[in-house]
Structure formats: structure tokens, C-alpha cells
Amino acid sequence: MSRIWKLTLYTSRRINLAAAGRNYTNTLCTRYQISRQQARLYHLTADSVVLQPTMAQREEFISRFEEVVQPLFQKSDPGLAPITKRLREILEYNTVGGKLNRGCAVVHTAQLLGCNDTFNAHVLGWCVEILQGFLLVADDIMDKSEMRRGQPCWYKKVGLTAINDAFLLESTVFELLKTHLGKEKCYLKCLELFLDVTRKTEFGQALDIDVESLDFTAYTMERYNSIVINKTAYYSFYLPVALAMHLAGRDSEMELKIAEKILIRIGHYFQVQDDYLDCYGDPSVIGKVGTDIQEKKCSWLFLTALKLVSEDDRKILLENYGKDDTECVMKVKDLYKKYELREKYLDFSAVTYTSICEDIADNKSGLPSEIFQDFLDKIHKRSK
């Protein structure tokens, strides 16, 4: 059975096939040089509803927060009481208010794998969300960001003590892991996974920061891919699924390698979306004001523009990119508009989504395809 036919059979169970429009299908066939079946498939999935944790799943996940973190406050040295009280505030401000997709993904994946250890699935999910909080607090300080999740960044609220607060969040991950899972068979695997992914993420962040001090000859798609895979893809996509796999005992080398390959591709797609939303997203929707242009970020939009611009426009682009000046930012955005960067992104999104769907349909690990498809559908055509 061909790849695309298997993919179509899988997708047809999720989508109403009667919704395809003939004219749009023809357009996709011409633009991407693909078959009508592939074009039809993309048209259907592209307009499908983006999956998020259900209200009930999110509420249940939040309801477990207190039970998961309570040991942090029961064991504390009385002399550390002021900091323990502060830790609760840090946790609630920087973890509970997010979309919680990563944490809920641990629980959902564990359920798909037939794991009945619901409580420890929630523990691992909250550990992922707390790790995310640690990384975002530090990232906002380094990027001099103003807003996060629709509220002032933590360092804007408390000052540079937020640096140590980030360390507190990181240590909390490992304390909770030991407290709740220390006697479980999967503890060592989960611990090593958190350590490895945290290290990868920090190296990715270092690459991202380092490039901003270099000249534009260092801005390459190869470097971009290294930044994206290490800084974002591993902790956002591979980590939640791999943790659930360890908890469920579905963690053979083959299963983990196949999961890693698909999830890293989804993570790369996610970061390209983030780059797009930083420039074109609505700040009231995404919860922050985009600053990639001002910060001289090695972004997908900038690298794509570099390949397209004329010599004269290249000079304008390089003279204005990385300057915290409204006029300079507008000149860069005008070039993005001139060279149709929005349309280039939409083309990339269409082709990438279809390609990843094919990889999911070809998954030979025995793992439920829903694990990967649900993750992909959560981010496809997102607006924040």
C-alpha cells in the first residue's frame, strides 16, 4: 500500500472527505506539483479544528497541581519559610497560567499507551511545565521581553532576583521527580531524560545568544536548525512523549528512535511558526510583542529573505536588521512584504504538514499514531 494511500485512509477517519473544494485542490496540485489525492488531503487537514487539551483535561491537570507540589512545602526547613512562600508564588505565576499543552501531553500520551498510573503521569506533566517556566523566566531576561502569557514577564515584576527564581524552578523539577517517582522503575530513565533534554535546551539557547554577536555570514539555515532542534524541539515535543513512554514501559530503543524522529520534525515546524507569529501574530492573541527583528534573531523569516532579496535590498535588510528602532523595523517588514514572506511561510507550512503526516502514517513502531497526529494538529494553523 502506498504512503499517501495509507495516509489518506488514516486521515479519512478524522475528517469529512466531502469538504474538499475542487478549485482549491487544483491550485495545490499546480503549486506543489503533487497528486490530487495529496492536495485533497492537505485541504481537508489544513482547515480542520486545531486540537487542544479539552476543558475537562485541562481542569483535571490543574486540579492535580496542589497535590503534586505540596511536598515542597511540607519538607521545608523552617528557616527557609520566607523563600518557600516565595517559591509558591513563583510556581503559580510562571507555570499555572500557560496553555499547559506539554504537561497535558504527558498525561494524554500515557493514556494512549495504556498506562494506569494517572497520578505519576500528572507529576511528570507538571515537571515538564515547571521546566518550561524555568526556561521562559531565563529567556525573557536575556531577550529583554516585556510580556509573557498576557502579563508582565516575571523579571519585570520582581527585578533581577528572577535569575535565582529561575534556578529555584529548575531545582524544583528534580525535587518533585525524586519525591514522587524515586522508587519507581522508570525513575532513572526519567531523570536522565530530564538532564539530557535540559542540557540540549541550554546549549540551543547558547547557540541562539551567540549568533547575535556574530556578523551575518554566520546566519545559516544549518545553524538555525541546530538552534531550533536543541532549544525547542526536544523539550517541547520529544520530552513529554518520551516521559510517558518510560512511565508506560513502552520505551524500546526502536520505539524511542521513531518517536524522536517524528517529534523533532514537529518541533522544527513549531519554531518556524513561532518565527512567523513573532512578526505577523496579534500581540493580544499571542500574549507578547514580537522582537525578533530588533534582537537580531537568527529566524526563519530573515534567512528566507536573505535568499530572495536583490543586492540593493540585501543592503537595506542588513543595515536595519537587529536595530531597536521603529523605523528600522518597518523597513525590514516592508522587505518581508515585498518578497511575500507571509506567502512563503504558508507554502512551507502546507508542504511540511503533509510531509509529517506521511511520516506518521508510515510509523512502524507500533505506537499509536494518535500520539503524533494529535501533537501535530495542536500546532497546525495556530494563532498563538
C-alpha positions in Angstrom: 0.0 0.0 0.0 1.5 3.4 -1.0 2.4 6.0 1.6 -0.2 8.5 0.5 -3.0 5.9 0.4 -2.2 4.8 3.9 -2.2 8.4 5.0 -5.5 9.1 3.3 -7.1 6.0 5.0 -5.8 7.2 8.3 -6.9 10.8 7.8 -10.3 9.9 6.4 -11.2 8.6 9.8 -10.6 12.0 11.3 -12.0 14.3 8.7 -15.1 14.6 6.5 -13.8 13.9 3.0 -16.8 15.6 1.4 -15.4 19.0 2.4 -12.7 19.3 -0.3 -13.1 22.0 -2.8 -12.2 21.2 -6.4 -10.8 24.6 -7.3 -8.5 24.7 -4.2 -7.4 21.2 -4.9 -6.4 22.2 -8.5 -4.4 25.2 -7.1 -2.5 23.0 -4.7 -1.7 20.5 -7.4 -0.3 23.2 -9.6 1.6 25.0 -6.9 3.2 22.0 -5.2 3.4 19.5 -8.1 1.6 16.9 -6.1 -1.2 14.5 -6.8 -4.9 15.3 -6.4 -5.1 12.9 -3.6 -2.3 14.7 -1.7 -3.8 18.1 -2.4 -7.2 16.9 -1.3 -5.7 15.6 1.9 -3.9 18.8 2.7 -7.0 20.9 2.0 -9.0 18.9 4.5 -6.5 18.7 7.3 -5.4 22.4 6.9 -8.9 23.5 7.7 -9.6 21.1 10.5 -10.1 22.3 14.0 -6.8 22.7 16.0 -6.8 20.2 18.9 -6.1 21.5 22.3 -6.5 19.8 25.7 -10.2 19.6 26.4 -11.6 21.8 29.1 -12.0 18.7 31.3 -8.4 17.5 30.7 -7.0 21.0 31.5 -9.1 21.3 34.6 -8.1 17.9 35.8 -4.5 18.7 35.2 -4.7 22.0 37.1 -6.6 20.3 39.9 -3.6 18.0 40.5 -1.1 20.9 40.9 -1.5 21.3 44.6 -1.2 17.6 45.3 1.9 17.4 43.1 3.8 20.4 44.6 2.6 20.1 48.3 5.7 18.0 49.4 7.9 21.0 48.5 6.3 22.9 51.4 5.9 20.1 53.9 9.6 19.2 53.9 11.0 22.7 54.0 13.4 23.8 56.7 11.6 26.4 59.0 14.5 28.7 58.4 13.7 28.8 54.7 10.0 29.6 55.3 10.2 33.1 53.5 11.7 31.5 50.4 9.3 28.6 50.5 6.4 31.1 50.5 8.1 32.9 47.6 8.5 29.6 45.7 4.8 29.1 45.7 4.3 32.5 44.1 7.0 31.8 41.6 5.4 28.5 40.6 1.8 29.8 40.4 2.9 32.9 38.3 5.1 31.1 35.9 3.6 27.7 35.4 -0.2 27.5 36.0 -1.2 30.3 33.6 0.2 28.8 30.4 -1.6 26.7 27.8 -0.3 23.5 29.6 -0.1 21.6 26.3 3.2 19.9 27.2 2.0 18.8 30.6 -1.3 17.6 29.3 0.5 15.8 26.5 2.3 13.6 29.1 -1.0 12.5 30.6 -2.7 12.0 27.2 0.2 10.0 25.8 0.3 7.8 28.9 -3.4 7.1 28.5 -3.0 6.2 24.8 -0.2 3.8 25.8 -2.5 2.1 28.3 -0.7 3.3 31.4 -3.0 3.4 34.5 -0.6 5.4 36.7 -2.5 8.6 36.3 -1.0 10.4 39.3 2.6 10.0 38.2 1.6 10.9 34.7 0.4 14.2 36.2 3.6 14.5 38.2 5.7 14.2 35.1 3.4 16.6 33.3 3.8 19.2 35.9 7.6 18.7 36.0 7.6 19.5 32.2 5.5 22.6 32.8 7.9 23.8 35.7 10.9 23.2 33.4 9.1 25.3 30.8 8.6 28.0 33.4 12.3 28.0 34.3 13.4 28.3 30.7 10.9 31.1 29.9 11.9 33.2 33.0 15.5 33.0 31.9 14.7 33.5 28.3 12.7 36.7 29.0 15.5 38.2 30.9 18.0 37.5 28.2 15.7 38.7 25.4 14.5 41.8 27.5 11.0 40.8 26.8 8.0 42.8 28.2 5.1 40.4 28.2 4.6 36.7 28.7 1.2 34.9 28.5 -0.6 38.2 28.6 1.1 39.5 31.8 4.4 41.2 32.6 7.4 38.9 32.4 8.4 37.7 35.9 11.6 39.8 35.9 9.6 42.9 35.1 7.6 42.2 38.3 10.4 41.3 40.7 13.6 42.6 39.1 16.8 40.5 38.6 16.1 38.3 41.6 14.2 36.5 38.8 17.6 35.0 37.8 17.7 33.0 41.1 14.0 32.3 40.8 14.7 30.5 37.6 17.2 28.3 39.4 14.6 27.6 42.0 12.2 26.4 39.3 14.8 24.2 37.8 15.7 22.5 41.1 12.0 22.0 41.8 11.7 19.7 38.8 14.3 17.3 40.2 13.0 17.5 43.7 9.5 16.6 42.6 10.8 13.8 40.4 12.7 12.2 43.3 9.9 12.7 45.8 7.1 11.1 43.7 9.0 8.7 41.4 12.1 7.9 43.3 11.1 4.3 44.0 9.6 3.6 40.5 11.4 1.5 37.9 11.3 4.4 35.4 12.9 6.9 37.8 16.4 6.7 36.5 15.3 6.8 32.8 13.1 9.9 33.5 15.9 11.6 35.5 18.4 11.0 32.7 15.9 12.2 30.1 15.3 15.5 32.0 19.0 16.1 32.5 19.8 15.3 28.8 16.9 17.5 27.4 17.7 20.4 29.8 21.3 20.3 28.6 20.3 20.2 25.0 17.9 23.2 25.6 20.6 25.2 27.3 23.1 24.5 24.5 20.5 25.6 22.0 19.9 28.8 23.9 23.6 29.4 24.0 23.8 29.0 20.2 20.9 31.4 19.8 22.5 34.0 22.0 26.0 33.6 20.5 24.8 34.2 16.9 23.6 37.6 17.8 27.2 38.8 18.4 28.4 37.5 15.1 28.2 39.0 11.6 25.5 37.9 9.2 27.8 35.4 7.4 27.1 33.1 10.5 23.4 33.2 9.9 22.8 30.0 8.0 19.9 27.5 7.8 22.2 24.8 9.3 22.8 26.9 12.4 19.1 27.8 12.6 18.2 24.1 12.5 20.7 23.3 15.3 19.3 26.1 17.5 15.7 25.1 16.8 16.1 21.4 17.4 18.1 21.8 20.6 16.4 24.9 22.1 12.8 24.0 21.3 12.1 20.6 19.7 13.5 18.3 22.4 11.9 19.8 25.5 8.6 20.8 23.9 7.8 17.7 21.9 10.1 14.8 22.5 10.3 15.1 26.3 6.5 14.8 27.1 6.1 11.8 24.9 9.3 10.0 26.0 8.4 10.5 29.6 5.0 8.9 29.1 6.7 6.1 27.2 9.1 5.4 30.1 6.2 5.5 32.6 4.2 3.1 30.5 7.1 0.8 29.8 6.8 1.3 26.0 10.4 2.5 25.6 12.4 0.1 23.5 15.3 1.7 21.5 13.3 1.4 18.3 10.2 3.0 19.7 12.2 5.9 21.2 14.1 6.5 17.9 11.0 6.6 15.7 9.2 8.8 18.2 12.2 11.1 18.4 12.5 11.4 14.6 8.8 12.4 14.1 8.6 14.7 17.2 11.8 16.6 16.3 10.3 17.4 12.9 7.1 18.6 14.6 9.2 20.7 16.9 11.1 22.3 14.0 7.8 23.1 12.3 6.6 24.7 15.6 9.6 27.0 15.8 9.2 28.2 12.2 5.6 29.0 13.2 6.9 30.9 16.2 9.2 33.0 14.0 6.2 33.8 11.7 3.9 34.7 14.6 6.6 36.9 16.1 6.3 39.1 13.1 2.7 38.6 11.9 0.9 37.5 15.1 -1.5 39.7 17.0 0.1 40.6 20.3 -3.3 40.5 22.1 -3.6 36.9 21.0 0.0 35.6 21.3 0.4 37.4 24.7 3.6 39.2 23.8 5.1 41.8 21.4 7.4 40.3 18.8 11.0 41.4 19.0 13.0 39.0 16.7 13.9 41.8 14.3 15.1 44.2 17.0 17.1 41.4 18.7 18.8 40.2 15.5 17.4 36.8 15.9 18.5 34.0 13.5 14.9 33.5 12.4 13.4 31.6 9.5 11.9 34.7 8.1 15.2 36.5 8.0 17.1 33.6 6.5 14.4 33.1 3.8 14.5 36.8 3.0 18.3 36.7 2.6 17.9 34.1 -0.1 15.3 36.1 -2.0 16.4 39.8 -1.9 18.2 41.7 -4.6 21.7 43.2 -3.9 20.2 46.6 -3.2 17.5 45.2 -0.9 20.1 43.0 0.8 22.0 46.1 1.8 18.8 47.6 3.3 17.9 44.4 5.1 21.4 44.1 6.7 21.6 47.7 7.7 18.3 47.7 9.5 18.0 44.2 11.0 18.9 44.0 14.6 18.3 47.6 15.5 15.8 48.6 18.2 14.3 51.4 16.2 10.8 51.6 14.9 11.8 52.9 11.5 14.4 50.2 11.0 11.9 47.5 12.0 9.4 48.9 9.5 12.0 48.8 6.7 12.6 45.1 7.4 8.9 44.4 7.5 8.4 46.3 4.2 11.0 44.0 2.6 9.2 40.9 4.0 6.1 42.2 2.4 7.8 43.0 -0.9 9.2 39.4 -1.1 6.0 37.8 0.1 7.4 36.2 3.2 3.9 35.6 4.5 3.0 33.6 1.4 6.4 31.8 1.5 5.6 30.7 5.1 2.1 29.5 4.2 3.7 27.4 1.3 6.2 26.0 3.7 3.5 25.2 6.3 1.4 23.3 3.7 4.2 21.1 2.4 5.7 20.5 5.9 2.4 19.5 7.4 1.6 17.0 4.6 5.1 15.5 4.8 5.0 15.0 8.5 1.5 13.4 8.1 3.1 10.9 5.7 5.8 10.1 8.2 3.2 9.5 10.9 1.2 7.2 8.5 4.4 5.2 7.9 5.2 4.8 11.6 6.3 1.2 12.1 7.0 1.4 15.9 3.6 0.0 17.0 3.0 3.2 18.9 -0.5 4.7 18.4 -0.4 7.2 15.5 -2.7 9.5 17.5 0.3 10.4 19.8 2.0 12.2 16.9 -1.1 13.3 14.9 -2.7 15.0 17.9 0.6 16.8 18.6 0.8 18.0 15.0 -2.8 19.1 14.9 -2.4 21.1 18.2 0.0 23.4 16.4 -1.1 23.4 12.8 -2.5 26.8 11.8 -2.2 28.0 15.3 -2.5 31.8 16.0 -0.5 31.8 19.3 
